[in-house]
Amino acid sequence: MSPVPRPLRVCQFVATAFLAGLLAAGAALPLVGTLGAYARTSAKGFDALPADLRTSTLDQSSRIYDADGGLIATVYARDRTVVPGDRIAPVMRRAIVDIEDHRFYEHGALDPTAVLRAVRRNAGSGRVAQGASTLTQQYVKNVFVEAAGDDAAAVRRAQRQTLDRKVRELRYAIGLEKSLSKEQILTDYLNIAFFGERAYGVEAAAERYFSVHAADLSLPQAALLAGLVQSPSAYDPIAHPRLAKERRDTVLRAMARYGTVREEQARQAAAQPLGLHPSAPRQGCATAGDGAGFFCDYVRHVLLTDPAFGRTPARRQALWQHGGLEIRTTLDPKAQQALQRSVTSHVDTTDEAAAAMVMVRPGTGRIVAMGQSRVYGSGAHRTQINLGVGTKAGGGLGFPTGSVFKPVVAAAALENGVRPSQRYPSPYAMPWPAMTDCAGRRYPEAGEVHNDSPSLVGPFAMPEAMAKSVNTYFARLEADTGLCEVATTAGRLGITGQADGSRLQVVPSLTLGTNDLTPLDVANVYATFAAHGMYCSPVAVMSVRTPDGRSLSVPRAGCHRALSAGTADAVTGMLKGVVEDGTGKPAGLTGRDSAGKTGTTEASKQVWFAGYTPELSGAVVVGDTDRPRDLDGQSIGGDVVGRAFGGTLAGPVWHDAIEGALDGEPAGRFVPGPGPGSGSGSDG
């Protein structure tokens, strides 16, 4: 682009100052020539613009807290904490006035003295060597820049040195001076200004450079921050300490010249080093401790996707973008710490396989812990894919569940009149029995269903078949119950589709857990068994408070009966047998009632354990996420796996996590249910 000729630059600045004077005085004089026509045309458009800039919402930091009030993470589009004027040190307020607009309290939106001085200096130098914007005008410009967000082109338009922009700034500045006090304008300016190092507003800047609050800034600290706003990058004290000190000392001399401090005070302050005590920008879910980054990310997705936080995606995005939210969640710090300690002690971060786990409080829907062996973030052995949830919540594609789905089949059978004592021959292998899905399509699938071991043969009743995870038994049970009835029961338990958002595959192999689900899905199903058949939608957010103190509506668990209490308690009795004398025995707890089920998928690519106590439900999956392959022979947690089973690989993860989460809590008891071998029903 060709440089603007010197005479034209001078004329532009003079014209701007002239028009600014007219606007500031409220003059209605007719203007002649091109400048007058331009001004009249522009002024007509200004009438349609909002005049009250106080309504502009500043983007702020939001804070996410756990159930005990501990800070999980600070998240923001703009690292800003808006503070009232009485929480900004008086010396900071004076420093910014003295260096940016020392006649701030004496003039209105326009400072005629500064304009004339700038005109003379700029005309003499042939360039724009000195500006004449007041703090009020600078505040208006910052509002336009803030509204531009991260759109670089929009930011450039908001900052362009044109007559149109200068007039717009003046128009709004005049309105602000009529509606706001000087002190409020100054406070608003200090809250909106950019101080470099990703710090917006004086509170964030004070914390960034000195690790103090804005209310506690000293004279040299305030002078340094006041000097930054002119050029945050050029005077960055971390990157350019020498230039930053020179600029700080310039501010100190100005403060002495205008009588804010004595000459001696300014000299003493200038003799001090910068005294930086920076706090590195720590924001986002990657800063969450105890592996809670994945839960933090889940909360973010809840706010961005749930209509409770806005009817449209745009409104929800605006809520998150503007920030300033105080978000209280369901995360139990003790449970989260226990979960993270367990998954990382059993599966190394660098292993090809990963472990993921979610815990839910039965009867409430509250997610109390969520994590995995991988570190949240970007880079080697890190990921931002939350394996505990599905794609709609920022997670992965889920995993085939294997036999952890069998309790759902059992629940459907019991709800449809089948007794726990029902017996089937249960050979090692058999053809798939005939069955029909909800659309009337008839099966069987090609091939046959078989058990894990040739020695695993019946006959069995339901409790023993559950304890030993007999595939042929559950294939026959599914057929007699009805494939559609099994799918309907799964839907009542919250399983309405797969983790990637696709429809549930209602096929005979449903009973073998061939659908891809998530630890959250499974943990919540098992929480329903623990709650005597009461299903509650998973919830992670307890309350959200806006910067102005309003409490927003949050998603509710919507608890309702999904199964009869008798059915749920009967399933609990069977799953209690699994951990007492079945495939889940390695996961059983000592001195506390527990129930659960193992799952091992085809070719041992994934292994599961899902279980619960009266107080807590949890589901664990271990699998290779990048290129799923047999876990047998892999090094996991420092040991080479001989043969992978849900009970021996995922079960200990569940055991240690649940035991740690419930440490010190009284042990509840299950309602008695049928155990292995109960009843003597007929053979099928």
NUTORDO-575640 format. One record per residue (C-alpha): x, y, z; residue in one letter. Coordinates in Angstrom, 3 decimals. Layout:
NUTORDO-575640
         c1         c2         c3   residuo
          X          Y          Z         A
...
//
This chain:
NUTORDO-575640
         c1         c2         c3   residuo
      0.000      0.000      0.000         M
      1.377      3.417     -0.927         S
      2.089      5.789      1.983         P
     -0.346      8.626      2.473         V
      1.230     11.928      1.298         P
      2.310     14.245      4.078         R
     -0.061     17.123      3.244         P
     -3.009     14.741      3.121         L
     -2.139     13.181      6.484         R
     -2.026     16.604      8.080         V
     -5.329     17.574      6.502         C
     -6.959     14.369      7.712         Q
     -5.917     14.990     11.291         F
     -6.945     18.642     11.200         V
    -10.308     17.684      9.713         A
    -10.841     15.085     12.414         T
    -10.033     17.552     15.153         A
    -12.308     20.156     13.580         F
    -15.227     17.776     13.299         L
    -14.568     16.479     16.801         A
    -14.793     19.985     18.154         G
    -18.120     20.534     16.466         L
    -19.545     17.317     17.822         L
    -18.225     17.937     21.292         A
    -19.819     21.367     21.360         A
    -23.081     20.020     19.975         G
    -22.881     22.542     17.171         A
    -25.544     22.459     14.477         A
    -23.638     24.624     12.031         L
    -23.927     23.661      8.349         P
    -20.697     22.184      7.058         L
    -19.582     22.882      3.539         V
    -17.633     20.814      1.065         G
    -16.837     17.159      1.194         T
    -16.093     17.105      4.915         L
    -19.458     18.589      5.806         G
    -21.391     16.192      3.592         A
    -19.442     13.251      4.971         Y
    -20.079     14.281      8.557         A
    -23.819     14.774      7.998         R
    -24.144     11.405      6.269         T
    -22.204      9.611      9.021         S
    -24.144     11.332     11.786         A
    -27.445     10.000     10.453         K
    -26.138      6.457     10.845         G
    -25.012      7.062     14.408         F
    -28.573      7.634     15.568         D
    -29.323      3.972     14.869         A
    -26.404      2.729     17.012         L
    -26.905      1.825     20.691         P
    -25.845      4.794     22.764         A
    -25.426      3.032     26.116         D
    -22.124      1.148     26.083         L
    -22.661      0.051     29.652         R
    -24.734     -2.816     28.251         T
    -21.682     -4.320     26.543         S
    -20.797     -7.571     28.303         T
    -17.102     -8.051     28.929         L
    -15.694    -11.525     28.452         D
    -14.482    -12.787     31.813         Q
    -12.966    -15.870     33.367         S
    -15.331    -18.581     34.542         S
    -14.513    -20.830     37.461         R
    -15.519    -24.466     37.792         I
    -15.763    -25.832     41.343         Y
    -16.124    -29.314     42.775         D
    -18.865    -30.402     45.179         A
    -16.795    -29.228     48.171         D
    -16.187    -25.777     46.712         G
    -12.634    -26.465     45.573         G
    -11.508    -24.884     42.313         L
    -11.217    -27.416     39.483         I
    -10.173    -25.003     36.738         A
    -10.457    -21.474     35.446         T
    -11.657    -21.270     31.860         V
    -11.938    -18.245     29.621         Y
    -11.903    -16.734     26.206         A
    -10.566    -13.595     27.909         R
     -8.601    -13.833     31.151         D
    -10.497    -11.105     32.924         R
    -12.109    -10.623     36.303         T
    -14.259     -7.496     36.430         V
    -13.846     -5.711     39.764         V
    -15.648     -2.660     41.188         P
    -13.813      0.599     41.623         G
    -13.213      0.115     45.336         D
    -11.213     -3.038     44.531         R
     -8.706     -1.134     42.405         I
     -5.893      0.584     44.303         A
     -6.275      4.408     44.215         P
     -2.644      4.690     43.092         V
     -3.497      2.551     40.058         M
     -6.398      4.801     39.154         R
     -4.229      7.903     39.397         R
     -1.352      6.324     37.467         A
     -3.503      5.541     34.427         I
     -5.018      9.043     34.468         V
     -1.658     10.780     34.781         D
     -0.036      8.946     31.887         I
     -3.006      8.641     29.521         E
     -5.221     11.700     30.167         D
     -4.094     13.901     33.052         H
     -6.937     16.405     32.470         R
     -9.506     13.566     32.617         F
    -11.441     15.126     35.504         Y
    -11.441     18.601     33.922         E
    -12.832     18.014     30.403         H
    -15.731     16.199     28.821         G
    -15.617     13.586     26.105         A
    -13.140     15.747     24.195         L
    -10.112     17.594     25.529         D
     -9.832     20.714     23.299         P
     -6.430     21.585     24.750         T
     -5.062     18.164     23.841         A
     -6.605     18.360     20.370         V
     -4.964     21.722     19.599         L
     -1.663     20.560     21.009         R
     -1.799     17.412     18.879         A
     -2.731     19.388     15.763         V
      0.251     21.719     16.205         R
      2.689     18.881     16.904         R
      1.458     16.570     14.168         N
      1.337     19.381     11.595         A
      4.880     20.295     12.442         G
      6.181     16.721     12.218         S
      4.149     15.726      9.153         G
      2.905     12.565     10.848         R
      0.595     11.480     13.655         V
      3.175     11.838     16.409         A
      0.726     12.540     19.213         Q
     -2.883     11.531     19.749         G
     -5.608     13.465     21.487         A
     -7.986     10.733     22.584         S
     -9.371     11.034     26.076         T
     -9.724      8.048     28.389         L
    -13.426      8.025     27.577         T
    -12.674      7.788     23.859         Q
    -10.101      5.067     24.519         Q
    -12.693      3.144     26.489         Y
    -15.122      3.360     23.570         V
    -12.451      2.083     21.182         K
    -11.785     -0.845     23.524         N
    -15.490     -1.677     23.525         V
    -15.397     -1.980     19.728         F
    -12.240     -4.097     19.903         V
    -13.827     -6.315     22.549         E
    -16.907     -6.786     20.401         A
    -14.653     -7.905     17.534         A
    -13.506    -10.839     19.661         G
    -10.905    -13.040     17.975         D
    -11.840    -11.918     14.455         D
     -8.575    -10.319     13.306         A
    -10.225     -8.416     10.462         A
    -12.881     -7.024     12.779         A
    -10.210     -5.973     15.282         V
     -8.354     -4.093     12.541         R
    -11.564     -2.319     11.540         R
    -12.177     -1.337     15.171         A
     -8.675      0.138     15.421         Q
     -8.364      1.773     11.996         R
     -7.195      5.386     11.924         Q
    -10.069      6.885      9.959         T
    -12.340      9.855     10.270         L
    -15.359      7.571     10.557         D
    -13.939      5.719     13.558         R
    -12.902      8.931     15.327         K
    -16.360     10.383     14.914         V
    -18.003      7.157     16.139         R
    -15.795      7.154     19.225         E
    -16.674     10.773     19.958         L
    -20.378     10.185     19.506         R
    -20.386      7.380     22.054         Y
    -17.972      9.189     24.351         A
    -20.271     12.199     24.519         I
    -23.146      9.917     25.510         G
    -21.066      8.178     28.170         L
    -19.953     11.448     29.738         E
    -23.609     12.419     30.101         K
    -24.719      9.117     31.640         S
    -21.772      7.928     33.733         L
    -19.631      9.486     36.407         S
    -15.950      9.990     35.772         K
    -15.114      7.352     38.380         E
    -17.322      4.773     36.675         Q
    -15.821      5.505     33.250         I
    -12.344      5.074     34.725         L
    -13.340      1.787     36.404         T
    -14.832      0.486     33.165         D
    -11.683      1.445     31.286         Y
     -9.444     -0.371     33.746         L
    -11.610     -3.484     33.460         N
    -11.604     -3.577     29.666         I
     -8.026     -2.550     28.814         A
     -5.520     -5.121     27.563         F
     -2.293     -5.311     29.548         F
     -0.460     -7.972     27.558         G
      0.429    -11.571     28.424         E
     -3.220    -12.530     27.790         R
     -4.334    -10.392     30.730         A
     -7.473     -8.328     30.160         Y
     -8.397     -5.835     32.853         G
     -6.357     -4.619     35.770         V
     -7.251     -7.495     38.120         E
     -5.906    -10.136     35.727         A
     -2.866     -7.954     35.002         A
     -2.048     -7.546     38.689         A
     -2.242    -11.304     39.151         E
     -0.273    -12.043     35.986         R
      2.729     -9.797     36.651         Y
      2.808     -9.524     40.447         F
      0.531    -12.282     41.817         S
     -1.484     -9.729     43.774         V
     -4.992     -8.321     43.514         H
     -5.604     -4.966     41.890         A
     -6.581     -3.568     45.283         A
     -3.089     -4.293     46.632         D
     -0.927     -2.746     43.907         L
      1.989     -0.616     45.089         S
      3.177      2.614     43.452         L
      5.881      1.053     41.211         P
      3.585     -1.835     40.306         Q
      0.749      0.497     39.372         A
      3.104      2.649     37.307         A
      4.325     -0.365     35.360         L
      0.778     -1.521     34.560         L
     -0.320      1.989     33.597         A
      2.538      2.205     31.143         G
      1.590     -1.058     29.448         L
     -1.705     -0.016     27.887         V
     -0.039      2.183     25.273         Q
      1.792     -0.823     23.791         S
      1.456     -4.079     25.750         P
      3.861     -5.987     23.508         S
      6.587     -3.335     23.259         A
      6.623     -2.738     27.026         Y
      6.059     -6.343     28.105         D
      8.153     -6.544     31.305         P
      8.710    -10.282     30.892         I
      9.940    -10.056     27.309         A
     11.452     -6.531     27.400         H
     12.359     -5.637     31.001         P
     14.598     -2.674     30.084         R
     11.949     -0.971     27.964         L
      9.319     -1.775     30.558         A
     11.350     -0.096     33.300         K
     11.912      2.985     31.143         E
      8.198      3.219     30.501         R
      7.384      2.672     34.190         R
      9.738      5.449     35.181         D
      8.103      7.732     32.615         T
      4.794      7.102     34.348         V
      6.343      7.819     37.748         L
      7.708     11.157     36.518         R
      4.263     12.058     35.162         A
      2.694     11.228     38.506         M
      5.172     13.506     40.239         A
      4.655     16.276     37.659         R
      0.894     16.291     38.210         Y
      1.155     16.113     42.001         G
     -0.098     12.573     42.576         T
      3.135     11.664     44.360         V
      6.049     13.693     45.640         R
      9.243     13.899     43.596         E
     11.065     11.916     46.274         E
      8.456      9.127     46.151         Q
      8.797      8.899     42.395         A
     12.602      8.723     42.608         R
     12.467      5.999     45.261         Q
     10.009      3.979     43.216         A
     12.118      4.406     40.058         A
     15.153      3.108     41.940         A
     13.396     -0.193     42.607         Q
     13.717     -3.153     40.244         P
     10.599     -4.281     38.384         L
      9.880     -6.742     41.176         G
      7.978     -9.141     38.963         L
      6.376    -12.164     40.550         H
      4.507    -13.504     37.543         P
      1.773    -16.093     37.673         S
      1.825    -18.039     34.441         A
     -1.502    -18.043     32.635         P
     -3.202    -21.163     33.937         R
     -6.474    -21.677     32.226         Q
     -8.522    -24.392     30.730         G
     -9.231    -27.948     31.673         C
     -5.577    -28.957     31.205         A
     -4.788    -27.254     34.530         T
     -7.249    -29.358     36.540         A
     -5.633    -31.544     39.181         G
     -6.177    -35.238     39.944         D
     -7.009    -35.976     36.314         G
    -10.200    -33.919     36.460         A
     -9.499    -32.318     33.077         G
    -11.833    -34.776     31.376         F
    -14.660    -33.978     33.801         F
    -13.976    -30.264     33.299         C
    -14.236    -30.744     29.540         D
    -17.488    -32.663     30.013         Y
    -18.909    -29.725     31.982         V
    -17.941    -27.388     29.152         R
    -19.822    -29.549     26.671         H
    -22.871    -29.627     28.938         V
    -23.012    -25.832     28.978         L
    -22.537    -25.652     25.215         L
    -25.086    -28.333     24.274         T
    -27.848    -28.458     26.873         D
    -30.861    -26.240     26.040         P
    -31.097    -25.387     29.738         A
    -28.280    -22.897     29.090         F
    -29.789    -21.333     25.975         G
    -32.352    -22.284     23.367         R
    -29.862    -22.055     20.505         T
    -26.184    -22.994     20.068         P
    -25.399    -19.303     19.515         A
    -26.886    -18.318     22.876         R
    -25.051    -21.084     24.682         R
    -21.796    -20.111     22.984         Q
    -22.334    -16.483     23.986         A
    -22.912    -17.519     27.612         L
    -19.676    -19.488     27.637         W
    -17.745    -16.822     25.722         Q
    -18.771    -13.967     28.014         H
    -17.857    -16.079     31.028         G
    -17.792    -14.701     34.529         G
    -19.691    -17.820     35.548         L
    -19.432    -19.590     38.874         E
    -20.084    -23.246     38.052         I
    -20.652    -25.665     40.924         R
    -20.394    -29.312     39.950         T
    -21.015    -32.787     41.325         T
    -17.353    -33.838     41.369         L
    -16.350    -35.431     44.684         D
    -12.654    -34.587     45.184         P
    -11.978    -37.675     47.295         K
    -13.600    -39.975     44.740         A
    -11.774    -38.234     41.883         Q
     -8.442    -38.594     43.627         Q
     -9.090    -42.278     44.295         A
    -10.142    -42.907     40.688         L
     -7.100    -41.163     39.262         Q
     -4.725    -42.922     41.625         R
     -6.205    -46.277     40.638         S
     -6.289    -45.899     36.837         V
     -2.734    -44.553     36.714         T
     -1.339    -47.193     39.082         S
     -2.779    -50.080     37.067         H
     -2.258    -48.673     33.542         V
      0.716    -46.496     32.620         D
      0.235    -43.263     30.716         T
      2.614    -44.504     28.026         T
      0.880    -47.884     27.529         D
     -0.786    -48.474     24.194         E
     -3.895    -49.462     26.120         A
     -5.767    -46.926     28.226         A
     -8.083    -47.254     31.212         A
    -11.147    -45.048     31.628         A
    -13.588    -44.933     34.536         M
    -16.676    -43.021     35.635         V
    -18.407    -43.067     39.038         M
    -22.060    -42.155     39.656         V
    -23.990    -41.744     42.924         R
    -27.036    -44.087     42.802         P
    -30.428    -42.438     43.081         G
    -29.092    -38.991     42.179         T
    -27.517    -39.156     38.713         G
    -24.567    -37.199     40.078         R
    -21.255    -37.909     38.376         I
    -18.763    -37.877     41.230         V
    -15.586    -38.866     39.372         A
    -14.393    -39.236     35.781         M
    -10.933    -39.932     34.462         G
     -8.529    -42.091     32.541         Q
     -4.911    -43.197     32.492         S
     -4.009    -40.779     29.693         R
     -3.230    -37.156     30.566         V
     -5.690    -34.488     29.436         Y
     -4.118    -32.135     26.911         G
     -2.166    -32.180     23.677         S
      1.165    -33.821     22.956         G
      2.712    -37.245     23.369         A
      0.660    -39.647     25.515         H
     -1.947    -36.954     26.037         R
     -5.437    -36.612     24.648         T
     -8.468    -34.373     24.808         Q
    -10.778    -37.244     23.858         I
    -12.778    -38.205     26.917         N
    -13.049    -41.990     26.763         L
    -15.647    -41.931     29.532         G
    -18.360    -40.342     27.370         V
    -19.644    -40.329     23.800         G
    -18.919    -38.066     20.871         T
    -21.758    -35.610     21.599         K
    -20.092    -34.809     24.908         A
    -16.619    -34.429     23.450         G
    -15.715    -38.056     23.952         G
    -14.856    -41.066     21.903         G
    -16.628    -43.755     19.932         L
    -17.204    -45.987     22.932         G
    -16.330    -49.662     23.272         F
    -18.148    -52.964     22.833         P
    -19.255    -53.842     26.350         T
    -19.057    -57.608     26.308         G
    -20.823    -59.352     29.152         S
    -21.411    -56.236     31.266         V
    -24.598    -55.958     29.161         F
    -25.986    -59.292     30.418         K
    -27.615    -57.766     33.525         P
    -29.757    -55.647     31.177         V
    -30.987    -58.848     29.515         V
    -31.662    -60.357     32.930         A
    -33.600    -57.261     33.998         A
    -35.711    -57.395     30.823         A
    -36.453    -61.070     31.425         A
    -37.487    -60.491     35.034         L
    -39.667    -57.522     34.036         E
    -41.395    -59.771     31.498         N
    -42.220    -62.555     33.940         G
    -39.205    -64.851     33.678         V
    -38.104    -66.121     37.093         R
    -34.492    -66.247     38.312         P
    -34.907    -69.981     38.647         S
    -35.366    -70.386     34.880         Q
    -32.977    -73.121     33.690         R
    -31.545    -73.817     30.256         Y
    -29.274    -76.656     29.089         P
    -26.587    -74.118     28.066         S
    -24.187    -76.260     25.995         P
    -20.743    -75.011     25.104         Y
    -21.974    -74.052     21.615         A
    -25.327    -73.864     19.874         M
    -27.009    -72.143     16.923         P
    -28.500    -68.750     17.657         W
    -32.140    -69.213     18.635         P
    -34.821    -67.537     16.526         A
    -35.928    -64.043     17.617         M
    -37.565    -60.899     16.212         T
    -36.583    -57.249     16.633         D
    -38.885    -54.267     17.227         C
    -39.374    -53.737     13.483         A
    -40.535    -57.323     12.983         G
    -37.315    -58.536     11.362         R
    -36.652    -62.195     12.113         R
    -33.297    -63.670     12.991         Y
    -31.121    -65.891     13.734         P
    -27.754    -64.538     12.878         E
    -25.528    -66.804     10.847         A
    -23.289    -69.080     12.860         G
    -23.500    -70.105     16.478         E
    -22.985    -68.734     19.960         V
    -20.499    -70.380     22.307         H
    -19.129    -70.027     25.813         N
    -15.623    -68.938     26.791         D
    -14.573    -72.469     27.727         S
    -15.572    -75.927     26.416         P
    -15.955    -77.038     30.021         S
    -18.542    -74.352     30.706         L
    -21.743    -76.324     30.129         V
    -25.126    -76.410     31.841         G
    -27.742    -76.719     32.822         P
    -27.817    -73.405     34.704         F
    -30.354    -71.165     36.378         A
    -30.055    -67.401     35.945         M
    -27.916    -66.560     39.028         P
    -25.256    -69.166     38.303         E
    -25.269    -68.324     34.589         A
    -24.681    -64.686     35.555         M
    -21.838    -65.560     37.942         A
    -20.120    -67.676     35.285         K
    -21.088    -65.405     32.372         S
    -22.598    -68.193     30.266         V
    -23.164    -66.905     26.724         N
    -25.425    -69.724     25.557         T
    -27.692    -69.270     28.566         Y
    -28.165    -65.569     27.851         F
    -28.723    -66.135     24.148         A
    -31.644    -68.414     25.021         R
    -32.873    -66.022     27.721         L
    -32.816    -63.124     25.245         E
    -34.837    -65.151     22.732         A
    -37.466    -66.171     25.283         D
    -37.724    -62.629     26.663         T
    -37.913    -61.025     23.241         G
    -35.241    -59.035     21.486         L
    -37.476    -55.958     21.360         C
    -38.231    -56.216     25.087         E
    -34.494    -56.266     25.831         V
    -33.970    -53.148     23.707         A
    -36.931    -51.421     25.388         T
    -35.532    -52.164     28.844         T
    -32.134    -50.853     27.752         A
    -33.833    -47.638     26.641         G
    -35.476    -47.225     30.049         R
    -31.997    -47.563     31.548         L
    -30.670    -44.754     29.353         G
    -29.176    -46.890     26.565         I
    -30.954    -45.420     23.537         T
    -28.042    -45.404     21.096         G
    -24.350    -45.970     20.695         Q
    -21.523    -43.695     21.794         A
    -21.060    -42.223     18.322         D
    -24.709    -41.172     18.179         G
    -25.817    -44.023     15.916         S
    -28.808    -46.217     16.679         R
    -28.568    -49.187     19.000         L
    -28.071    -52.369     16.982         Q
    -30.987    -54.555     18.054         V
    -29.630    -57.905     16.913         V
    -29.205    -61.275     18.688         P
    -25.613    -60.463     19.663         S
    -27.024    -57.569     21.717         L
    -26.803    -59.842     24.759         T
    -23.057    -60.306     24.171         L
    -22.463    -56.540     24.333         G
    -21.603    -55.830     20.701         T
    -22.879    -52.236     20.831         N
    -20.343    -49.485     21.575         D
    -21.143    -47.821     24.905         L
    -19.208    -45.669     27.375         T
    -18.232    -46.019     31.034         P
    -20.774    -43.290     31.874         L
    -23.552    -45.226     30.109         D
    -22.712    -48.425     31.944         V
    -22.064    -46.834     35.358         A
    -25.466    -45.173     35.218         N
    -27.241    -48.425     34.277         V
    -25.660    -50.139     37.269         Y
    -26.515    -47.150     39.474         A
    -30.163    -47.848     38.581         T
    -29.815    -51.404     39.905         F
    -28.253    -50.012     43.105         A
    -31.133    -47.510     43.471         A
    -33.759    -50.277     43.428         H
    -34.833    -49.511     39.884         G
    -34.889    -45.696     40.031         M
    -33.207    -44.237     36.947         Y
    -31.666    -40.754     37.076         C
    -30.177    -38.942     34.105         S
    -26.466    -38.232     34.608         P
    -25.816    -34.711     35.876         V
    -22.544    -32.875     36.372         A
    -23.649    -29.289     37.090         V
    -25.347    -28.334     40.339         M
    -25.570    -24.571     39.890         S
    -24.432    -21.756     37.621         V
    -24.270    -18.151     38.783         R
    -23.745    -15.288     36.346         T
    -21.508    -12.247     36.987         P
    -24.524    -10.204     38.049         D
    -25.517    -12.793     40.663         G
    -28.354    -14.501     38.795         R
    -28.750    -18.258     39.198         S
    -29.410    -20.098     35.953         L
    -31.592    -23.159     35.601         S
    -29.475    -26.293     35.320         V
    -30.276    -29.764     33.953         P
    -32.037    -31.974     36.465         R
    -31.591    -35.708     36.960         A
    -35.282    -36.343     36.333         G
    -35.316    -39.490     38.440         C
    -38.092    -41.962     37.647         H
    -38.799    -45.646     38.003         R
    -37.255    -47.690     35.208         A
    -37.494    -51.127     36.826         L
    -39.560    -52.567     39.616         S
    -37.717    -52.682     42.923         A
    -38.054    -56.471     42.898         G
    -36.357    -56.736     39.506         T
    -33.516    -54.391     40.430         A
    -32.900    -56.125     43.746         D
    -32.954    -59.542     42.082         A
    -30.300    -58.342     39.616         V
    -28.268    -57.038     42.556         T
    -28.476    -60.443     44.216         G
    -27.124    -62.103     41.096         M
    -24.344    -59.541     40.613         L
    -23.401    -59.911     44.267         K
    -22.746    -63.545     43.463         G
    -20.475    -62.523     40.569         V
    -18.032    -60.792     42.930         V
    -18.368    -63.334     45.714         E
    -17.871    -66.524     43.708         D
    -17.814    -65.708     40.018         G
    -15.764    -64.030     37.307         T
    -15.652    -60.752     39.268         G
    -14.171    -62.158     42.468         K
    -10.890    -60.155     42.122         P
    -12.943    -56.947     42.321         A
    -14.949    -57.848     45.433         G
    -14.673    -55.535     48.426         L
    -13.934    -56.586     51.997         T
    -16.332    -55.470     54.689         G
    -18.677    -53.751     52.268         R
    -21.470    -55.109     50.070         D
    -20.617    -54.963     46.387         S
    -22.038    -56.285     43.145         A
    -20.733    -56.240     39.600         G
    -20.126    -57.875     36.269         K
    -17.111    -58.555     34.106         T
    -16.898    -58.135     30.362         G
    -14.354    -59.322     27.817         T
    -14.933    -58.509     24.165         T
    -14.095    -60.461     21.041         E
    -10.374    -61.283     20.779         A
     -9.863    -59.596     24.169         S
     -9.564    -56.167     22.558         K
    -11.350    -54.562     25.528         Q
    -12.073    -55.695     29.059         V
    -14.626    -54.228     31.451         W
    -15.702    -54.292     35.034         F
    -18.856    -52.516     36.155         A
    -20.106    -52.667     39.694         G
    -21.631    -50.874     42.638         Y
    -22.132    -50.641     46.345         T
    -25.242    -49.104     47.917         P
    -23.379    -45.774     47.863         E
    -21.497    -45.707     44.558         L
    -21.565    -47.141     41.042         S
    -18.616    -47.267     38.661         G
    -17.573    -48.714     35.325         A
    -14.037    -49.330     34.037         V
    -12.870    -50.194     30.536         V
     -9.327    -51.028     29.468         V
     -8.558    -51.070     25.776         G
     -6.225    -49.985     23.013         D
     -7.844    -46.839     21.624         T
     -5.703    -46.051     18.592         D
     -5.701    -49.428     16.881         R
     -7.677    -51.941     18.951         P
     -5.958    -55.292     19.178         R
     -5.712    -58.218     21.529         D
     -4.628    -57.127     24.992         L
     -3.005    -60.502     25.520         D
      0.760    -60.099     25.470         G
      0.695    -56.312     25.846         Q
      2.598    -54.524     28.595         S
      0.035    -52.835     30.829         I
      1.013    -51.128     34.052         G
      4.519    -52.585     33.831         G
      3.374    -56.199     33.552         D
      2.911    -58.313     30.446         V
     -0.668    -59.553     30.265         V
     -0.913    -63.307     29.829         G
     -4.612    -63.489     29.104         R
     -6.849    -60.476     29.521         A
    -10.106    -60.811     31.460         F
    -12.432    -58.174     32.841         G
    -12.120    -59.569     36.351         G
     -8.337    -59.641     36.449         T
     -7.456    -56.507     34.464         L
    -10.338    -54.039     34.885         A
    -11.612    -55.466     38.185         G
     -8.643    -54.345     40.322         P
     -8.945    -50.818     38.910         V
    -12.584    -50.715     40.029         W
    -11.761    -52.252     43.412         H
     -9.054    -49.754     44.338         D
    -10.976    -46.734     43.052         A
    -14.230    -47.576     44.847         I
    -12.455    -48.578     48.039         E
    -10.554    -45.284     48.086         G
    -13.623    -43.223     47.252         A
    -15.622    -44.766     50.103         L
    -12.827    -44.857     52.655         D
    -14.183    -43.771     56.003         G
    -17.848    -43.899     54.945         E
    -20.287    -46.248     56.697         P
    -20.951    -49.419     54.721         A
    -24.527    -49.861     53.530         G
    -26.195    -53.192     52.854         R
    -28.054    -54.545     49.855         F
    -31.629    -55.791     50.044         V
    -31.368    -59.604     49.965         P
    -31.825    -61.092     46.505         G
    -31.546    -64.533     44.925         P
    -28.076    -66.015     44.873         G
    -26.435    -68.645     42.694         P
    -28.334    -71.868     42.476         G
    -31.602    -70.505     43.901         S
    -34.738    -72.122     42.611         G
    -35.187    -75.193     40.466         S
    -37.014    -73.894     37.422         G
    -37.676    -75.909     34.338         S
    -35.100    -76.668     31.678         D
    -35.522    -74.765     28.422         G
//
